[in-house]
Amino acid sequence: MGIGGSIFLIALGAILAFAVEADMGWLNLAVVGWVLMLAGVAGLIATLYFWNSRRRVVAAPVREERVVADRVVPVQDDRVVQEYREVRRPGPPA
């Protein structure tokens, strides 16, 4: 039902139970108002319960640890060799 629908039912039920003074003969609007308020409260409790249970399932995020090897620097005759790379992106069409 959701929180909005539950609050709407509670408000509508309160209006019918406390504010409306109509005599429908076979239908008592005060009883209808109380029933709507109880349905709204039940829907609100059910919605909050399901929201809480959904949040509890997702616990702490899983941490994954990986060992990463250090980069190997190429060595030649006891000298460190540096690499230089030039990346050219395609230019505008001619």
Phi, psi and chi 1 to 4 in degrees:
 res  aa     phi    psi   chi1   chi2   chi3   chi4
   1 MET       -  -44.5  177.8 -176.4  -56.0      -
   2 GLY    94.4  163.6      -      -      -      -
   3 ILE   -68.7  -41.8  -66.9  176.7      -      -
   4 GLY   -62.6  -45.0      -      -      -      -
   5 GLY   -64.6  -38.3      -      -      -      -
   6 SER   -65.3  -44.2  -61.1      -      -      -
   7 ILE   -65.6  -36.7  -68.4  174.8      -      -
   8 PHE   -62.0  -44.2  175.4   74.8      -      -
   9 LEU   -64.3  -39.3  -77.9 -179.1      -      -
  10 ILE   -63.7  -44.7  -66.7  169.7      -      -
  11 ALA   -66.5  -43.4      -      -      -      -
  12 LEU   -64.2  -40.4 -177.3   63.7      -      -
  13 GLY   -64.7  -39.5      -      -      -      -
  14 ALA   -65.7  -38.3      -      -      -      -
  15 ILE   -64.1  -46.0  -69.6  169.6      -      -
  16 LEU   -67.9  -35.6  -70.7  176.3      -      -
  17 ALA   -77.1  -37.1      -      -      -      -
  18 PHE  -112.4  -23.0  -55.3  121.9      -      -
  19 ALA  -108.2  -23.6      -      -      -      -
  20 VAL   -93.2  128.1  176.2      -      -      -
  21 GLU  -116.8   59.1  -65.3  -75.8  -24.2      -
  22 ALA  -109.5  144.8      -      -      -      -
  23 ASP  -107.5  106.1 -175.6   21.0      -      -
  24 MET   -92.6   -1.3  -58.2  -78.1  -67.5      -
  25 GLY    84.2  -86.0      -      -      -      -
  26 TRP   -87.3  -11.1   59.1  -85.2      -      -
  27 LEU  -117.4  121.0 -178.0   64.0      -      -
  28 ASN   -94.5  110.0 -170.6   -9.4      -      -
  29 LEU   -68.0  -26.3  -71.1 -179.0      -      -
  30 ALA   -65.4  -40.4      -      -      -      -
  31 VAL   -68.0  -41.1  173.2      -      -      -
  32 VAL   -60.5  -40.7  172.8      -      -      -
  33 GLY   -62.7  -44.2      -      -      -      -
  34 TRP   -64.2  -39.3  -80.2  103.0      -      -
  35 VAL   -64.9  -41.9  168.7      -      -      -
  36 LEU   -65.1  -39.5  -72.6  176.7      -      -
  37 MET   -64.3  -42.4  -77.5 -166.0  -67.6      -
  38 LEU   -65.1  -39.0  -71.4  175.0      -      -
  39 ALA   -65.0  -39.0      -      -      -      -
  40 GLY   -65.1  -41.9      -      -      -      -
  41 VAL   -65.5  -42.2  168.0      -      -      -
  42 ALA   -62.7  -41.7      -      -      -      -
  43 GLY   -65.6  -37.9      -      -      -      -
  44 LEU   -65.9  -43.2 -174.9   64.2      -      -
  45 ILE   -65.0  -42.2  -70.2  171.8      -      -
  46 ALA   -64.1  -40.9      -      -      -      -
  47 THR   -64.2  -45.7  -59.4      -      -      -
  48 LEU   -65.5  -36.3  -67.4  177.1      -      -
  49 TYR   -63.4  -46.5  172.9   75.3      -      -
  50 PHE   -68.3  -34.1  -74.7  119.9      -      -
  51 TRP   -65.8  -40.9  -85.2   16.6      -      -
  52 ASN   -66.6  -42.3 -105.0   -6.3      -      -
  53 SER   -67.7  -32.0   65.1      -      -      -
  54 ARG   -69.7  -35.9 -176.0  173.1   58.2 -178.2
  55 ARG   -73.3  -31.5  -74.1 -170.5 -175.8  135.5
  56 ARG   -70.3  -28.5  -88.7 -174.0  -66.5 -165.1
  57 VAL   -65.6  -38.2  171.3      -      -      -
  58 VAL   -84.1   98.9  179.3      -      -      -
  59 ALA   -85.5 -149.4      -      -      -      -
  60 ALA   -67.1  147.3      -      -      -      -
  61 PRO   -64.2  147.5   17.1  -25.0      -      -
  62 VAL   -78.3  125.7  177.3      -      -      -
  63 ARG   -98.2  135.4  -81.3 -177.2   29.6  175.8
  64 GLU  -119.0  126.3 -174.2  176.5  -52.5      -
  65 GLU  -106.8  133.2  -65.2 -176.3   16.5      -
  66 ARG  -128.4  143.0  -65.8 -174.0  -60.6  178.4
  67 VAL   -94.6  123.3  177.3      -      -      -
  68 VAL  -109.7  128.1  179.0      -      -      -
  69 ALA   -73.1  147.8      -      -      -      -
  70 ASP   -68.0  151.7  -69.8  -23.3      -      -
  71 ARG   -69.5  140.9  -71.0 -179.2   41.2  178.8
  72 VAL   -89.5  127.0  177.9      -      -      -
  73 VAL   -93.9  124.1  177.9      -      -      -
  74 PRO   -66.5  133.3   11.9  -16.0      -      -
  75 VAL  -121.3  135.1  177.2      -      -      -
  76 GLN  -135.3  118.5 -134.1  176.7   29.2      -
  77 ASP    52.5   49.7  -59.7  -33.5      -      -
  78 ASP    60.3   21.0  -65.1  -28.9      -      -
  79 ARG  -119.2  143.8  -67.7 -178.8  -61.4  148.9
  80 VAL   -83.8  127.7  175.0      -      -      -
  81 VAL   -95.4  126.9  177.3      -      -      -
  82 GLN   -99.8  137.2  -66.5 -177.5   -9.3      -
  83 GLU  -102.3  142.3  -68.1 -178.0    7.5      -
  84 TYR  -127.0  126.2  175.2   75.7      -      -
  85 ARG  -123.5  135.3  -67.7 -176.9 -172.9 -174.1
  86 GLU  -115.4  124.8 -174.8  173.7  -37.3      -
  87 VAL  -108.1  123.0  178.1      -      -      -
  88 ARG  -107.8  129.1  -66.1 -178.7 -171.9 -142.4
  89 ARG   -94.3  146.5  -65.1 -163.0  171.2  107.6
  90 PRO   -62.8  135.5   17.2  -24.2      -      -
  91 GLY   -82.1 -176.3      -      -      -      -
  92 PRO   -65.9  150.1   18.6  -25.4      -      -
  93 PRO   -62.3  142.7    6.0   -6.7      -      -
  94 ALA   -81.4      -      -      -      -      -
